[in-house]
């Protein structure tokens, strides 16, 4: 039986050519797909679960950088007590041109009258017409209005229209 199949397959040059070319195309596609995913992982690293402000005063756990967000979403992390005033601080969602889409208030989930890290939580609803890049901006509350007390931390995000 195997002799018959061997003779039938290899006696038809077009079939052999088709099988060899198909195998080469399949290997090439698999190589391309694998390397595309490697490049995407470099652009959007999966281990970027914590974004930390350069002065180590705020840590954003969710969302991660470049994460695709659907409305509503919850942002959480921890900030030093000095970021809060009366237990909260403002959070803004900006589109890719820097226009304000939504503003919300992050609430402390513990005693905020400390210099240690305090967990925070904010739920944000937004509405966009099409999926777009944006920025989630965490602003240190500054009741004094003094510019030296202004701090903000921005996380690049993708806003989904779905």
Secondary structure by P-SEA (a helix, b strand, c coil): caaaaaaaaaacaaaaaaaaaaaaaaaaaaaaaaaaaaaaaaaccccccccccccccccccccccccccccbbbbbbbbccccccccbbbbbbbcccccccbbbbbbbccccccccbbbbbbbbbbccccbbbbbbbbbccccccccccbbbbbbbbbbbcc
